[in-house]
Amino acid sequence: MHRPLTTLLFVLALSATSLACQKIEEPYGGEIDVSTIPLSDTIPADFGKLVGTTIEGEWTRLVFERADGAIVIVAVNINREFISDRVFIIPRE
């Protein structure tokens, strides 16, 4: 007996929330310098001080801060004992 009323209220609530939705415009950002480094078992000291890490799946991203303030991101796969040759450099002003 209450099922049609509950269904109607659910449909009305869903309709109201979908009408209130707006597409979020992606902000325009600057380009990130993607460099490559020769594959080796070390990370260059000039990448600076390690300031953070993130983990996504089997990849760990090491975040460094260079002396000039630039952020350097290096991906490491511990399971495969592999350092990616792609390095992201984000300059800071």
N, C-alpha and C positions, 0 to 999 in steps of 0.2 A: 504494500500500500504506500509506503513512504519512498519506495524505490524511484518512481517517476519524478517525484518532487526533488529528491536528492540528485538525480541525473540532470534535471533541468537546472538546478542551482550550480552544479559543477560545470555544465556547458556555458552558463552565463558568466561565471567567474573566469573560466578559461578565455572566453571571448573578450572580456573586459581587460584582462592582463595582456592579451596579444595585441589589442588596439593601442595600448599604452607603450608598447615596445618601439624603440627607434634604433636604426642602424648606427653603430658607433663608427665614426670615421677614423681611419687609422692615421695617426699623426705622421707628418712628414719628418723624417729624421735625416741625419747626416750619414755619409757612407762610412763603413767600417773597413779599415785597411786589413785585408787578408793576405798575410805573407806566408811564404813557405820557408822552412828551415831544413837543412840536411837531416835525415834520420840518424839519430844516435841514441845513446842511452843516458844522455845528460841534457839538462835544461840550462841554457846560457845564463851566467850570473848577471849579465847586464839586463835581464828581464826584471831585476829588482827583487823587492821583498815580497814574499808570499803573504797575501792579505785575505784570501778566502778560497773556498772550494765549493763546488756544487756537484751533485751526483745525479745522473740520469741514465737509468739502465746499467749497462756495464761500463759506461764512460764516467770518468771523474774529470771535471774541469778545474784546473788550477788557475787562480786569479792572482796576478802579480801587479805591483805598482813600481814603475821605473822611477829613476831619480828625477826625471822631468815631469812626473805626475801622470804620465800615460798609463793606461790599464792594458795589460797583456794577458790574454787568455790562451791556455794550452790544454788540449784534451789528452788524457792518458787512459789507456785501457789496461787495468791491472791484470785482468784475467788472461789477456793475450800478451802481456808484457810488452806493450807497444805505446810509443809516444807519437801522436799525430804530427805530421810535418806542416799542418795548417795552423797558423798562429793568428789570432785576432788582436789587432792593436787599436785601441780607442784613445785618441789624443784628448788631453784636457787643457783648458785655458785658465 
